[in-house]
Amino acid sequence: MIEAVDQFRAAQKLADLWLTRYMLGVAYVQAEAYTEALSELDLAEKRRGEGAALFLEESPTIRYLVPLSYWQARAQAELGLTVPARRNFEQFVALRGGATPADPLTEDARKRLVR
């Protein structure tokens, strides 16, 4: 994961894009660097309008925004921010809960809400 973090940071120096902020935040969560993760994911949240039109094409890319709340919740939970973490897990499950078959992130979010 450290290599992924380095690669996304290098990519961000070339172009500060929503997708690199989001992916860097995910990589930080997976590397257990939760403070850094939350910082990047919060920036992605503030720039969520870019996530709706990532590739400047005619097809919308708003689907990329759905897992943002999951990854924010993961970082928040690890930092002890239980109220916003729960809110983000609930938001993610509300958006993805009806998906068939349920994806691993949805299953994980449901388990974390039960705790």
C-alpha positions as CSV (number, residue, x, y, z in Angstrom):
1,M,0.0,0.0,0.0
2,I,2.9,2.4,0.6
3,E,3.8,2.1,-3.0
4,A,0.2,2.9,-4.0
5,V,0.4,6.0,-1.8
6,D,3.6,7.1,-3.4
7,Q,2.2,6.6,-6.9
8,F,-1.0,8.6,-6.2
9,R,1.0,11.4,-4.6
10,A,3.2,11.5,-7.7
11,A,0.1,11.5,-9.9
12,Q,-1.3,14.4,-7.9
13,K,1.7,16.5,-8.5
14,L,1.0,16.1,-12.3
15,A,-2.6,17.0,-12.0
16,D,-4.7,17.7,-8.9
17,L,-7.8,15.7,-9.8
18,W,-10.7,14.4,-7.8
19,L,-9.9,10.8,-8.7
20,T,-6.3,11.0,-7.4
21,R,-7.5,12.6,-4.2
22,Y,-10.1,9.9,-3.7
23,M,-7.8,7.0,-4.6
24,L,-5.0,8.4,-2.4
25,G,-7.5,8.5,0.5
26,V,-8.4,4.9,-0.1
27,A,-4.8,3.9,-0.3
28,Y,-4.1,5.7,3.0
29,V,-7.0,3.8,4.7
30,Q,-5.6,0.5,3.4
31,A,-2.2,1.6,4.7
32,E,-3.8,2.4,8.0
33,A,-2.8,6.1,7.8
34,Y,-6.2,7.3,8.9
35,T,-5.5,10.9,9.5
36,E,-4.0,11.4,6.1
37,A,-6.8,9.3,4.6
38,L,-9.5,11.5,6.2
39,S,-7.8,14.6,4.9
40,E,-7.7,13.4,1.3
41,L,-11.3,12.0,1.5
42,D,-12.6,15.2,3.0
43,L,-11.1,17.1,0.1
44,A,-12.7,14.7,-2.3
45,E,-16.0,15.3,-0.6
46,K,-15.6,19.0,-1.0
47,R,-14.9,18.6,-4.7
48,R,-17.6,16.0,-5.3
49,G,-18.9,17.9,-8.3
50,E,-15.8,16.8,-10.1
51,G,-16.7,13.2,-9.3
52,A,-19.9,13.5,-11.3
53,A,-18.0,14.3,-14.5
54,L,-14.6,12.7,-14.1
55,F,-13.7,12.0,-17.7
56,L,-15.3,15.0,-19.3
57,E,-17.4,12.8,-21.5
58,E,-21.1,12.6,-22.0
59,S,-21.6,9.7,-19.6
60,P,-22.0,10.7,-16.0
61,T,-19.6,9.2,-13.4
62,I,-21.5,10.0,-10.3
63,R,-21.3,6.3,-9.3
64,Y,-17.7,7.0,-8.3
65,L,-19.1,9.1,-5.4
66,V,-21.0,6.3,-3.7
67,P,-18.0,4.6,-2.1
68,L,-16.6,7.9,-0.9
69,S,-18.8,7.8,2.2
70,Y,-17.7,4.2,3.0
71,W,-14.0,5.2,2.9
72,Q,-14.6,8.3,4.9
73,A,-16.4,6.3,7.5
74,R,-13.6,3.8,7.7
75,A,-11.1,6.5,8.4
76,Q,-13.4,8.3,10.8
77,A,-14.1,5.1,12.8
78,E,-10.4,4.4,13.2
79,L,-9.8,7.9,14.5
80,G,-12.6,7.5,17.0
81,L,-15.1,9.8,15.2
82,T,-18.0,7.4,15.8
83,V,-20.9,9.7,15.0
84,P,-19.8,10.9,11.6
85,A,-18.5,7.4,10.8
86,R,-21.9,5.9,11.6
87,R,-23.6,8.6,9.5
88,N,-21.4,7.8,6.5
89,F,-21.8,4.0,6.9
90,E,-25.5,4.5,7.0
91,Q,-25.4,6.7,3.9
92,F,-23.3,4.2,2.0
93,V,-25.6,1.3,2.9
94,A,-28.7,3.4,1.9
95,L,-27.2,4.0,-1.5
96,R,-25.8,0.5,-2.0
97,G,-28.0,-1.7,0.2
98,G,-30.3,-2.9,-2.5
99,A,-27.6,-3.9,-4.9
100,T,-27.7,-7.6,-5.9
101,P,-25.4,-9.2,-5.2
102,A,-24.2,-7.1,-2.3
103,D,-20.6,-6.1,-2.8
104,P,-17.9,-6.6,-0.1
105,L,-17.9,-2.9,0.9
106,T,-21.6,-3.0,1.6
107,E,-21.3,-6.2,3.6
108,D,-18.4,-4.7,5.6
109,A,-20.4,-1.5,6.2
110,R,-23.4,-3.5,7.5
111,K,-21.2,-5.4,9.9
112,R,-19.6,-2.2,11.2
113,L,-23.0,-0.7,11.8
114,V,-24.0,-3.6,14.0
115,R,-21.0,-3.1,16.3
